[in-house]
């Protein structure tokens, strides 16, 4: 009898999802490269030229395709989701969002929103793009998503927020 390596559902073993389907590690590297090298999305060349550029700096074609597809989704959501919400509204995460994002990521989004640096419409864009990634999302990946949401809107996050997005908590110096 072969041991169950996937999720167990109602006593049946679901097939294991290969880690190669979780493109967060490499796709997010491409996204960080784009953030660091292009100030805004409109500064990026067209997809074909950008793909050649990314290939020339060492990214694989599947990583590039995943990142560009994810960015197309970001552009679509950014163009369609920017609706104002009442300041009295309360965001309730669905069970699927809770499972996919995890407690740390939801707490981080709440922190950014309560600090007044992540407006509700941008939070919704971040949640949408986080849900577009397969597998359970790591907090570090969510931080890149939030950074890319700021980037896609042409807004530069404040320096303290950039510190939150880029520096690991254990690497911070307390003054």
N, C-alpha and C positions, 0 to 999 in steps of 0.2 A: 504494500500500500504506500503510495506516495504521500508525503506530508503536505499539508496545505501551506502554500507560500503566499497566497493572496488573502483577501478579506473573506471572512466567513459570514455568509448570509443565510439565515434560516437553516443552519445545519449543512449547507452546501458550500463548497470551496469555490470562490470566484477566482478566475485566473489572475496571476500576479501581473501587475502592470510594470513593464520593464522601465528601468530608470532612464533609459534614453528618451522616453516620451516626455520626461520632465525637463523642459528646456530652460528652466530658470537660471541655472549656472552660466550657460554660455549666452543665451539670449540677453540676459541682464548685463553681461560684459559688453555686448554690442551697444546696448542702450546707454551705458555709462560712457562709452567711447563717443557716442553721438553728443551727449550732453557736454562732455569736456571739449569737443572740437567744433561744435556748431552752436552759436549763441541762441538761435531760435530755429524752429522747424523750417521756416521759409528760407533760412540760410543753407539748408541741405540741398544738394543737387537732386535731380530726378532719380527715381529708383534704380535705373540701369547704371547710371554713373556712380551713384552711391554704393551700389553692390560691388562694382569694380574697385572702388576706393577701399571698401571694407575688406575685400578679398586681398588687396595688395598689402594691407597692414596685418594680415594673418588670420582673419576670421574665416570659418568654413561656410560654404554656401547654404547649408541647412540652418545654421545659426543666423545668418543674414536674412534668409527668407522668413524665419520665425519672428525676428525682430521687426522687419519691415511690415509684416502682416499685423503684428501687435500694434505698431505705430499707426497703420491705416485704421485700425479699430479705435485707437485713441483719438485720431482726427475726427472720425465719424461721431464718436460720443461727445467730444468737446463741442462740435458744431450743433448737436441736437439736445444736449442735457443741461445747458446752462439756464436753469430756472431758479428764480428766487424762492426761498422758503421762509416761512414765518420764524422769527427768532424764538417763538415759543414751541416750535415743533421738536419732537423727540425721535431720534433715529433708533428703530428697533431692527436688529439684524435677524435675518431668517436663519433657521437651523442650518441650511446649506451654507450660508455665508459664515456662520459661526464655525462650522466644521472646516471650511476651506481657509478662512483667515486665521483662526486661532485667537486665543485670549490676548496674547501679547500684541498682535497687530490691531485688534479692535481697540485695545487700551491706548495704543499709540495714536490711532486716528482720533480717538476722543480727546487725548491730550492736545493734539494739534488744533482741533476745533475749539476746545475750551480756552486755549491760549490766544485765540483770535487770528491765527495765521492760516487756517485751512477753512475757507467758507464752505457751507453745506453743499453747494453745487460742485465744488472741486472734490469734496469728500466722496460724493456720489460717482464722480468720474473715476476716482481712485479705486473705489469698491468695484465698479464695473470692470475696469482693466485688471484688477487683482483676480476677479472671478474668471477672467478669460485665460488665466494660466492654469495648466494642469497640476494636479497634486496639491498637497497642503503647502500653503505659502509661508515661507520663512519671513521673519520680521525684516531682515536685511533686504529681501526682495521687495517687500512692501515699501520700504523707504525709497528704493529706486523708483518704484511706481509713482510715489508722491512727488519725487523730484521731477519725473518726466511729465506729470500733470502740470506742475508749475511751468516747466519748459515749454509745453505745448500751448500754454496761454500767453507766453511771452513775459511772464512775471518771474522776477528773481526773489526767491525766499530770503527772508532776513538772515543775517549772519549767524544768529543763535540757532535758527532752524536748520541752516546748512550744517552746523556742527552736529545737531541731532541726527541729521540724515547721513552724514559721512563718517563720524567718529564713533567707534565702538565704546560702550559705556565703561568697559574695563581699561580702555586706553586714555580716558579723560584725566586730566590733572585737576585736582581740586585746589583752589587757591586759598 
